[in-house]
Amino acid sequence: MLPIKFYSTADTWGEFSNFAPFPIKLDGGSWPTAEHYFQAQKFEDPAYRKKIQSASSPDRAATLGRDRSKKPRPDWQRFRLGVMRKALLAKFTQHPELKTLLLSTGTAKLIEHTPNDDYWGDGGDGTGQNMLGRMLMDIREQFAKEAK
């Protein structure tokens, strides 16, 4: 099976992007996208988290989350994978059509294909860690086991 590459929400498989417009409910709040949730969790300041939560777009939420003039939680590097998994599980369980779409990929390798990120994505040339794709494949496997 050929690998499935995704990145832009406008492209095929764009639903897998954290920028895709699928609101989630987590931690007693509503988040316009998984990206809004993820970026807000970097910070302890409730006012700044709220600012990210109410950002007009996932691009804006990402920009706010990457603002280095704001100090992220000191433990962010340790917790970021867990935060991402929590956001993805919420997205793919709260939107059954997304769970179905994810399961429809079978055993295909999922790759966030972008030169902009060599941690969450493939770095554009396949040398990146593709952590988002890997996490989606783990979640897909979990869903497949639960369906048996």
C-alpha positions as CSV (number, residue, x, y, z in Angstrom):
1,M,0.0,0.0,0.0
2,L,1.3,3.4,-0.9
3,P,2.0,5.9,1.9
4,I,-0.6,8.6,2.5
5,K,0.9,12.1,2.7
6,F,-1.1,14.9,4.1
7,Y,-0.5,18.5,5.1
8,S,-2.8,21.2,3.7
9,T,-6.4,21.1,4.8
10,A,-7.4,21.8,1.2
11,D,-5.7,18.7,-0.1
12,T,-6.8,15.0,-0.1
13,W,-6.4,13.7,3.5
14,G,-6.4,17.2,4.8
15,E,-8.7,16.1,7.6
16,F,-5.6,14.6,9.3
17,S,-4.1,18.0,9.7
18,N,-4.4,19.6,13.1
19,F,-5.5,22.8,11.3
20,A,-8.6,21.0,9.9
21,P,-11.8,22.6,11.1
22,F,-13.1,20.0,13.5
23,P,-13.9,21.5,16.9
24,I,-13.1,19.4,20.0
25,K,-14.2,19.5,23.6
26,L,-11.5,19.0,26.1
27,D,-10.7,20.0,29.7
28,G,-14.0,21.7,30.1
29,G,-13.7,23.9,27.1
30,S,-14.4,24.0,23.3
31,W,-11.5,24.3,20.9
32,P,-12.0,25.3,17.2
33,T,-9.2,22.9,16.1
34,A,-6.8,20.4,17.6
35,E,-4.1,23.0,16.8
36,H,-5.8,25.6,19.1
37,Y,-5.8,23.1,21.9
38,F,-2.3,21.9,21.4
39,Q,-0.8,25.4,21.2
40,A,-2.6,26.6,24.3
41,Q,-1.4,23.8,26.4
42,K,2.2,25.1,26.1
43,F,1.5,27.8,28.6
44,E,0.5,28.0,32.2
45,D,-1.0,31.6,32.0
46,P,-4.8,31.1,31.7
47,A,-5.2,34.5,30.0
48,Y,-2.7,33.6,27.3
49,R,-4.3,30.1,26.9
50,K,-7.7,31.8,26.4
51,K,-6.2,34.1,23.8
52,I,-5.0,31.1,21.8
53,Q,-8.3,29.3,22.3
54,S,-10.1,32.3,20.8
55,A,-7.7,32.8,18.0
56,S,-9.4,33.5,14.7
57,S,-7.7,30.6,12.8
58,P,-5.4,27.7,13.5
59,D,-2.6,29.6,11.8
60,R,-3.1,32.4,14.3
61,A,-3.2,29.9,17.2
62,A,0.1,28.4,16.0
63,T,1.7,31.8,15.7
64,L,0.7,32.6,19.2
65,G,1.9,29.3,20.5
66,R,5.3,29.8,18.9
67,D,5.7,33.3,20.3
68,R,9.1,33.0,22.1
69,S,8.5,36.2,24.0
70,K,6.0,34.1,26.1
71,K,7.6,31.4,28.3
72,P,6.2,27.9,27.7
73,R,5.6,25.5,30.6
74,P,9.0,24.3,31.9
75,D,7.8,20.7,31.4
76,W,6.5,21.2,27.9
77,Q,9.0,19.0,26.1
78,R,8.1,16.1,28.4
79,F,4.4,16.5,28.0
80,R,3.9,17.5,24.4
81,L,3.4,14.0,23.0
82,G,0.7,13.2,25.6
83,V,-1.0,16.5,24.8
84,M,-1.0,15.8,21.1
85,R,-2.4,12.3,21.6
86,K,-5.1,13.6,23.8
87,A,-6.1,16.2,21.2
88,L,-6.1,13.6,18.4
89,L,-8.1,11.1,20.4
90,A,-10.7,13.8,21.1
91,K,-10.8,14.8,17.4
92,F,-11.1,11.3,16.0
93,T,-13.6,10.1,18.6
94,Q,-15.8,13.2,18.7
95,H,-16.1,13.2,14.9
96,P,-17.0,9.6,13.9
97,E,-16.6,10.4,10.2
98,L,-12.9,11.1,10.9
99,K,-12.5,7.8,12.8
100,T,-14.0,6.0,9.8
101,L,-11.6,7.9,7.4
102,L,-8.6,7.1,9.6
103,L,-9.6,3.4,9.7
104,S,-10.1,3.4,5.9
105,T,-6.4,4.0,5.5
106,G,-5.8,0.3,6.5
107,T,-2.1,-0.2,7.1
108,A,-0.8,2.6,4.9
109,K,2.0,4.7,6.3
110,L,0.7,8.1,7.2
111,I,3.1,11.0,6.7
112,E,2.7,14.7,7.5
113,H,4.6,15.9,4.4
114,T,6.1,19.3,5.0
115,P,9.5,21.0,4.8
116,N,8.3,23.3,7.6
117,D,8.6,20.7,10.4
118,D,11.0,17.8,10.9
119,Y,9.6,16.8,14.2
120,W,5.9,16.5,13.7
121,G,6.4,16.1,9.9
122,D,8.8,14.5,7.5
123,G,10.9,17.6,6.9
124,G,9.7,17.5,3.3
125,D,12.4,15.0,2.2
126,G,11.5,12.1,4.5
127,T,14.3,12.7,7.0
128,G,12.0,14.1,9.7
129,Q,10.6,12.2,12.6
130,N,6.9,12.3,11.3
131,M,5.6,12.2,14.9
132,L,2.1,13.3,13.9
133,G,1.9,10.6,11.2
134,R,3.3,8.0,13.7
135,M,0.8,9.0,16.3
136,L,-2.1,8.8,13.9
137,M,-1.0,5.3,12.9
138,D,-0.9,4.3,16.6
139,I,-4.4,5.7,17.1
140,R,-5.6,3.9,14.0
141,E,-4.2,0.6,15.4
142,Q,-6.0,1.3,18.7
143,F,-9.3,1.9,16.9
144,A,-8.9,-1.2,14.8
145,K,-8.3,-3.4,17.9
146,E,-11.3,-1.8,19.7
147,A,-13.5,-2.6,16.6
148,K,-12.7,-6.3,16.8
